Every structure is written in structure tokens, then in C-alpha cells.
């Protein structure tokens, strides 16, 4: 199982990624381990996730979401609530 996820950084920036271990990945982001999220943007909070059976499917969806506007990402995130 692979997850596509969105985290909200402490400055409001949205970061989209993929991982097979969501809990570990969020911890890594917050500790600054293997992440491109800058220190000034931490801590991060998980705000959205989707499950996929293959990394290829997840990577395709990640790329799609990364191309979206902030407004469209916020609409997706709010669809959970």
C-alpha cells in the first residue's frame, strides 16, 4: 500500500508527497530527516491522504495534485470534513 499525502507547513504552504509508511514520513518531515521541507516551515501537519495499491498509481496522482492551484488543493482537503 502506498499513500499520497498533503501536509500543511507552519507557514501555510502545502507539500504533497508519496510514501509507504505515512506515520514515519510525517515524523521524518518534522525532524528534518530526508526531506526538502525547510526548517522554517516545520512543524508540518497531515491534512489529506489517499491509498493506492501501486507506487506507479500514487506517483501519477502526486504529480497531478502538485500541478494544482492552492485553491483546488484546499477544496480537496476540505472534502474530508
N, C-alpha and C positions, 0 to 999 in steps of 0.2 A: 504494500500500500504506500502511495506517495501523496503528499499534501501540497497544494498550492495555498499560500498564506499571504495575508497582508497584516503588517504591523503598523501602528501609528507611533511615530517617534515623539519625543517630548516637545519638539518644536512644531508638531502638527504634520510633518512630512509623512507620506505613506511609502512604505517599502514593500515590494512584492517579491516572493521567493518560492522555492520548492525544497522539500525535504522529506525523508522517510521517517524522521523522528522529530516531531514537532516540538515536544517539550524540551528536548536537548538543544534544538536550534534556537529557540527563543532565549534560553539560558546563555548560549554562546553569543547571541547578539548583545545581550545585556552585560556580559563580561568582556566584550570586545575581542572574542576569540573567533578567528576565521570569518570575519565579517567586513563588509565595506561600509557599514554604518559608523559614522564618525562619533567620537566620544561626546561631542556637544549635542548629539541627537539622542543620546541614551538617557534614561531607560526607554525601552520600547514596550508596547502593549499589543498583544494579539487581538485583532478586531475582526478577522474573517479567515475562514479556511474552507477548502473543498478537498474531497478524497478522490483519488484516481488509482486505477489498477496498474498503470504503467508509467514509467518516468517520461516516456515519449509524449503521452497524452498530457501529463502535468506540465511539461516544458512548453507545449503548444499553448496551453491555457495561460501559463505565466506570461508568455510573450504577448498574448492578446491583451491581458489586463495591463501590462506595463505600457502599452500603447494608448491606453485610455486617458481621458481628462480626469482631473481631480473630482469633478462633479459626478462623473459616471462611476468612479470608484466608490464615492460616498453613497451613491444610490444602491450599489451592490451591497455595501456594508450594512446599510440601513434595512435591507430586505430581510435580514436575520431577525430583526426586532419587531 
